[in-house]
């Protein structure tokens, strides 16, 4: 086998909208970055959604109350379980007058699920949360079961929901890491993303009464690239914030639980990451690898390529710590089929393998030998 090693490769920095992963990806081997910005939160977690790279962990798996950041799970559960977001229906009187934040819904007024989701995520309406639960599942407990189905789907270990609004309850908890992963999942839904990034909106019921709503998330107005997502507060949970930014190819989610200066600290952390790290193309999709000598072929060479790309947030200093190894044979023998697996490309951070992808032939090449041509004809007749 022939080894080609490229150490301290020059990496092309650019913004990416799609991310592909090969046969193996383990970015947990990357060291945690050293950030100047710190968090006074009881728990915190910051990661890049598309690559999964973690930038900050603090008591990230400790189970804690999360207040109205619960509504991130409420919203995505509702969106995924409601067939028509725009049909209007009567407000269930069981949801009227619930404690805490409210948009002051009245029994039997009619609203759409979409408008209720805006009330839920912009104004943190606990009444909206309950109406959503009653409409979709018939009860709070049944809707909480749907939310816990999301927990199971994402294979989370430190989250359990008992209600859709986030008011304190003994068995209602999450961790900073789990909440960040729920948010990353939810942001992949365009309806959810549109709602949580909305700064101001007005909604109306069937009588024409208009409600004007401003988003409680101050970072939408002060943090470049902010795309949401939710504030929260209870006496038990303290001040909680889940925020997200998209900037220069990065899509970052930050969670701080029980954090007094939640806006200031989240903004500082996200700004620092965006200033130091860029989404880096380590391996291009459909990357040409080499021309492989071909024995007995109608051509002397066949091109080799890898299919899937690999992108990673890296600082300028880290680019020199990434290396790429290509393992391909010194020669091949015709005939050879298109996309025949012939080798592997591996990417390392220092000495840690973080990604691998198969290498394939680019096209079919027939043999020039008479015996192979006769066999090909006979095989064709046999089919």
C-alpha positions as CSV (number, residue, x, y, z in Angstrom):
1,X,0.0,0.0,0.0
2,X,1.2,3.5,-0.7
3,X,1.0,6.2,2.0
4,X,0.7,9.9,1.2
5,X,1.1,12.1,4.3
6,X,0.4,15.8,4.3
7,X,1.3,17.4,7.6
8,X,0.4,20.9,8.6
9,X,-1.8,21.2,5.6
10,X,-3.0,24.6,4.5
11,X,-6.8,24.7,5.1
12,X,-9.1,26.8,3.1
13,X,-11.4,29.0,5.2
14,X,-14.9,29.7,4.0
15,X,-18.5,29.7,4.9
16,X,-20.4,26.4,4.5
17,X,-24.2,25.8,4.5
18,X,-24.0,22.0,4.4
19,X,-21.9,19.6,6.3
20,X,-21.1,16.0,5.5
21,X,-19.6,13.3,7.6
22,X,-17.7,10.2,6.5
23,X,-17.4,6.7,7.9
24,X,-15.9,7.9,11.2
25,X,-16.1,11.2,13.0
26,X,-14.9,11.8,16.6
27,X,-14.4,15.5,17.3
28,X,-14.6,14.8,21.0
29,X,-10.9,14.2,20.7
30,X,-10.4,18.0,20.1
31,X,-9.2,19.8,23.2
32,X,-11.6,22.3,24.9
33,X,-10.7,25.8,23.7
34,X,-9.3,28.2,26.3
35,X,-11.7,31.2,26.3
36,X,-11.1,34.5,28.0
37,X,-14.8,35.0,28.5
38,X,-16.1,32.9,31.4
39,X,-19.6,32.2,32.8
40,X,-20.8,32.7,36.4
41,X,-23.8,30.3,35.5
42,X,-24.4,27.3,37.7
43,X,-24.3,25.3,34.4
44,X,-23.3,26.3,30.9
45,X,-22.7,24.6,27.5
46,X,-21.7,26.1,24.2
47,X,-21.3,24.1,21.0
48,X,-21.3,24.5,17.2
49,X,-24.3,22.8,15.8
50,X,-23.1,21.5,12.4
51,X,-19.8,20.0,13.5
52,X,-20.7,19.3,17.1
53,X,-17.5,20.9,18.5
54,X,-17.9,22.0,22.1
55,X,-16.4,25.3,23.1
56,X,-17.5,25.6,26.8
57,X,-18.7,23.1,29.4
58,X,-19.5,23.9,33.0
59,X,-21.4,21.4,35.1
60,X,-23.0,20.6,31.7
61,X,-24.6,17.3,32.7
62,X,-25.9,18.4,36.1
63,X,-29.7,18.1,36.2
64,X,-31.4,21.5,36.9
65,X,-34.6,23.4,36.6
66,X,-34.7,25.3,33.4
67,X,-37.9,27.5,33.7
68,X,-39.3,28.8,30.4
69,X,-36.5,27.5,28.3
70,X,-38.6,24.4,28.5
71,X,-40.7,26.0,25.8
72,X,-38.0,25.2,23.2
73,X,-39.1,21.6,23.5
74,X,-42.7,22.6,23.7
75,X,-42.5,24.5,20.4
76,X,-40.7,21.8,18.4
77,X,-43.0,19.1,19.8
78,X,-46.0,21.1,18.8
79,X,-44.7,21.9,15.3
80,X,-43.9,18.2,14.7
81,X,-47.3,17.0,15.9
82,X,-49.7,19.6,14.4
83,X,-50.9,19.0,10.8
84,X,-52.1,22.5,10.2
85,X,-50.5,25.4,12.0
86,X,-52.8,28.0,10.5
87,X,-56.3,26.6,11.3
88,X,-58.0,28.5,14.1
89,X,-59.6,26.7,17.1
90,X,-61.2,27.7,20.3
91,X,-59.0,28.4,23.4
92,X,-59.5,25.7,26.0
93,X,-60.8,27.3,29.2
94,X,-58.5,25.1,31.3
95,X,-55.6,27.3,30.0
96,X,-57.1,30.6,31.0
97,X,-55.6,32.3,34.0
98,X,-52.6,30.1,34.5
99,X,-49.9,31.6,36.7
100,X,-46.8,33.3,35.4
101,X,-46.1,34.9,32.0
102,X,-49.2,35.2,29.9
103,X,-50.7,36.8,26.7
104,X,-54.1,36.8,28.5
105,X,-56.0,34.4,26.4
106,X,-59.8,34.3,26.9
107,X,-61.9,31.1,26.9
108,X,-63.4,30.3,23.5
109,X,-61.6,33.0,21.5
110,X,-60.1,31.4,18.5
111,X,-56.4,31.5,17.4
112,X,-54.1,29.4,15.2
113,X,-51.3,27.2,16.4
114,X,-48.8,29.4,14.6
115,X,-50.0,32.5,16.5
116,X,-49.9,30.6,19.8
117,X,-46.3,29.5,19.1
118,X,-45.4,33.2,18.6
119,X,-47.0,34.0,22.0
120,X,-45.2,31.0,23.5
121,X,-41.7,31.9,22.2
122,X,-41.8,35.7,22.1
123,X,-43.8,36.5,25.2
124,X,-43.3,33.2,27.0
125,X,-47.0,32.7,27.5
126,X,-47.7,29.9,29.9
127,X,-51.4,30.1,28.8
128,X,-50.2,29.5,25.2
129,X,-48.2,26.4,26.4
130,X,-51.2,24.9,28.0
131,X,-53.5,25.6,25.1
132,X,-51.0,23.9,22.8
133,X,-50.8,20.9,25.0
134,X,-54.6,20.5,25.4
135,X,-55.2,21.0,21.6
136,X,-52.5,18.4,20.5
137,X,-52.8,15.8,23.3
138,X,-55.9,16.5,25.3
139,X,-54.0,16.8,28.6
140,X,-50.8,18.2,30.1
141,X,-49.5,14.8,31.0
142,X,-50.0,13.3,27.5
143,X,-48.3,16.3,25.9
144,X,-45.4,15.9,28.3
145,X,-45.1,12.3,27.2
146,X,-44.7,13.6,23.6
147,X,-41.9,15.9,24.8
148,X,-40.2,13.0,26.6
149,X,-40.5,11.2,23.3
150,X,-38.2,13.9,21.8
151,X,-35.8,13.2,24.7
152,X,-35.7,9.5,23.8
153,X,-35.3,10.3,20.1
154,X,-32.3,12.5,20.8
155,X,-30.9,9.9,23.3
156,X,-30.6,12.4,26.1
157,X,-29.8,11.2,29.5
158,X,-30.4,14.2,31.8
159,X,-33.9,15.6,30.8
160,X,-37.4,14.9,31.9
161,X,-40.5,17.0,31.2
162,X,-43.7,17.1,33.2
163,X,-45.2,20.2,31.8
164,X,-45.0,22.5,28.7
165,X,-44.4,25.8,30.4
166,X,-41.5,25.3,32.7
167,X,-43.0,26.2,36.0
168,X,-41.1,24.5,38.8
169,X,-41.9,20.8,39.4
170,X,-39.9,18.1,41.1
171,X,-39.5,15.8,38.1
172,X,-39.1,18.6,35.5
173,X,-35.4,19.1,34.7
174,X,-32.7,19.2,32.1
175,X,-29.0,19.8,31.8
176,X,-27.2,22.5,29.9
177,X,-25.8,20.0,27.5
178,X,-29.2,18.4,26.8
179,X,-30.9,21.7,26.4
180,X,-28.3,22.8,23.9
181,X,-28.8,19.6,21.9
182,X,-32.6,20.0,21.9
183,X,-32.1,23.6,20.6
184,X,-29.7,22.5,17.9
185,X,-32.3,20.0,16.8
186,X,-35.1,22.5,16.9
187,X,-33.2,25.1,14.9
188,X,-33.1,22.6,12.0
189,X,-36.8,23.2,11.6
190,X,-37.6,26.3,9.5
191,X,-40.8,27.1,11.2
192,X,-39.2,27.0,14.6
193,X,-36.2,29.1,13.4
194,X,-38.5,31.7,11.9
195,X,-40.5,32.1,15.1
196,X,-37.6,32.3,17.5
197,X,-35.7,34.8,15.4
198,X,-38.7,37.2,15.1
199,X,-38.2,40.4,17.0
200,X,-41.8,41.9,16.8
201,X,-45.1,40.6,15.5
202,X,-48.8,41.3,15.8
203,X,-51.4,38.6,15.9
204,X,-55.2,38.8,15.9
205,X,-58.1,36.5,17.0
206,X,-61.3,36.0,15.1
207,X,-62.9,39.1,16.5
208,X,-60.1,41.3,15.1
209,X,-58.5,42.1,18.4
210,X,-54.8,42.6,17.8
211,X,-52.0,41.6,20.2
212,X,-48.6,43.3,19.7
213,X,-45.6,41.2,20.8
214,X,-42.0,42.0,21.3
215,X,-39.4,39.3,21.8
216,X,-38.0,39.1,25.3
217,X,-34.6,38.0,24.0
218,X,-32.6,41.2,24.0
219,X,-29.7,39.6,22.1
220,X,-31.8,39.7,18.9
221,X,-31.2,43.4,18.9
222,X,-27.7,43.6,20.3
223,X,-25.7,40.5,19.1
224,X,-24.6,40.3,15.5
225,X,-26.1,37.2,13.8
226,X,-28.4,36.3,16.7
227,X,-31.1,33.9,15.6
228,X,-32.9,33.3,19.0
229,X,-33.9,31.5,21.1
230,X,-35.5,31.7,24.6
231,X,-35.3,33.3,28.1
232,X,-36.5,31.8,31.3
233,X,-36.9,32.6,35.0
234,X,-38.3,31.0,38.2
235,X,-37.1,31.2,41.7
236,X,-35.8,27.7,41.7
237,X,-34.2,27.9,38.2
238,X,-32.8,31.4,38.4
239,X,-32.2,33.4,35.2
240,X,-31.8,31.1,32.2
241,X,-31.0,31.8,28.6
242,X,-30.6,29.8,25.5
243,X,-29.1,31.9,22.7
244,X,-27.9,31.1,19.1
245,X,-25.9,32.9,16.5
246,X,-25.0,32.3,12.8
247,X,-21.9,34.1,11.7
248,X,-19.2,33.3,9.1
249,X,-20.2,29.7,8.7
250,X,-20.6,29.0,12.4
251,X,-23.9,28.1,14.0
252,X,-23.5,28.3,17.8
253,X,-25.9,27.5,20.6
254,X,-25.1,28.7,24.1
255,X,-27.0,27.7,27.3
256,X,-26.6,29.3,30.7
257,X,-28.7,28.1,33.6
258,X,-29.0,30.2,36.8
259,X,-26.9,33.0,35.5
260,X,-27.5,36.6,36.7
261,X,-25.8,38.5,33.8
262,X,-27.1,36.0,31.3
263,X,-27.3,38.3,28.3
264,X,-23.9,39.9,28.9
265,X,-22.0,36.7,29.5
266,X,-23.6,34.8,26.6
267,X,-22.9,37.7,24.2
268,X,-19.3,37.9,25.3
269,X,-18.7,34.1,24.9
270,X,-20.3,34.0,21.5
271,X,-18.5,37.0,20.2
272,X,-15.2,35.6,21.4
273,X,-15.8,32.3,19.6
274,X,-16.8,34.0,16.4
275,X,-13.8,36.3,16.4
276,X,-11.3,33.4,16.9
277,X,-12.8,30.5,15.0
278,X,-13.8,30.0,11.4
279,X,-15.6,27.1,9.8
280,X,-12.8,25.4,7.9
281,X,-12.9,23.0,5.0
282,X,-10.6,20.2,5.9
283,X,-11.7,17.9,3.1
284,X,-13.8,19.0,0.1
285,X,-16.8,17.0,-1.0
286,X,-15.9,14.9,-4.0
287,X,-12.3,15.6,-3.4
288,X,-9.8,14.4,-6.1
289,X,-7.1,12.3,-4.4
290,X,-4.7,11.0,-7.1
291,X,-4.3,9.2,-10.4
292,X,-3.8,5.4,-9.7
293,X,-1.6,3.5,-12.3
294,X,-3.8,0.8,-13.9
295,X,-2.5,-2.4,-15.3
296,X,-4.1,-4.0,-18.4
297,X,-6.6,-1.1,-18.7
298,X,-7.8,0.7,-21.7
299,X,-6.4,3.7,-19.9
300,X,-3.1,3.9,-18.0
301,X,-4.6,5.6,-14.9
302,X,-7.9,5.8,-13.0
303,X,-8.7,8.8,-10.8
304,X,-9.5,8.3,-7.2
305,X,-11.7,10.5,-5.0
306,X,-13.5,10.7,-1.7
307,X,-17.2,11.5,-1.6
308,X,-17.9,13.3,1.6
309,X,-16.5,16.6,2.9
310,X,-15.4,17.4,6.4
311,X,-15.7,20.9,8.0
312,X,-14.5,22.0,11.5
313,X,-14.4,25.2,13.4
314,X,-10.7,25.9,13.9
315,X,-8.6,28.8,15.1
316,X,-5.7,30.1,13.0
317,X,-3.3,28.4,15.4
318,X,-5.1,25.0,15.2
319,X,-4.9,24.8,11.4
320,X,-1.2,23.7,11.8
321,X,-2.2,20.9,14.1
322,X,-4.4,19.1,11.6
323,X,-2.9,16.5,9.3
324,X,-4.3,14.3,6.5
325,X,-3.2,10.8,5.5
326,X,-4.2,9.0,2.4
327,X,-4.0,5.2,2.1
328,X,-4.3,4.0,-1.5
329,X,-2.7,1.0,-3.4
330,X,0.3,1.7,-5.7
331,X,-1.6,0.2,-8.7
332,X,-4.8,-1.4,-9.7
333,X,-5.6,-4.1,-12.3
334,X,-8.4,-3.7,-14.9
335,X,-11.2,-4.3,-15.3
336,X,-12.4,-2.1,-12.5
337,X,-15.9,-0.8,-11.8
338,X,-17.0,2.8,-11.2
339,X,-16.9,3.8,-7.5
340,X,-14.9,0.8,-6.4
341,X,-13.7,1.2,-2.8
342,X,-9.9,1.3,-2.9
343,X,-8.6,3.1,0.1
344,X,-9.2,5.5,2.9
345,X,-8.4,9.1,3.9
346,X,-7.8,9.9,7.6
347,X,-7.7,13.3,9.3
348,X,-5.9,13.8,12.6
349,X,-5.8,16.6,15.2
350,X,-2.3,16.3,16.5
351,X,-2.2,12.4,17.0
352,X,-5.9,11.9,17.5
353,X,-8.0,10.5,14.6
354,X,-11.1,12.7,14.2
355,X,-12.4,11.7,10.8
356,X,-12.1,9.1,8.1
357,X,-13.7,8.5,4.7
358,X,-13.5,5.9,2.0
359,X,-11.7,6.5,-1.3
360,X,-13.3,5.3,-4.6
361,X,-12.5,5.1,-8.3
362,X,-14.0,7.8,-10.3
363,X,-15.1,5.7,-13.3
364,X,-15.3,2.2,-14.9
365,X,-12.3,1.1,-16.9
366,X,-12.4,-2.0,-19.1
367,X,-9.5,-4.4,-19.6
368,X,-7.6,-4.3,-22.9
369,X,-6.8,-8.0,-22.7
370,X,-8.7,-10.3,-25.2
371,X,-9.6,-12.9,-22.5
372,X,-11.2,-10.2,-20.4
373,X,-13.2,-8.8,-23.3
374,X,-14.4,-12.3,-24.2
375,X,-15.5,-12.8,-20.6
376,X,-17.3,-9.5,-20.6
377,X,-19.2,-10.5,-23.7
378,X,-20.1,-13.9,-22.2
379,X,-21.2,-12.3,-19.0
380,X,-23.4,-9.9,-20.9
381,X,-25.1,-12.7,-22.9
382,X,-25.6,-14.6,-19.6
383,X,-27.7,-11.7,-18.3
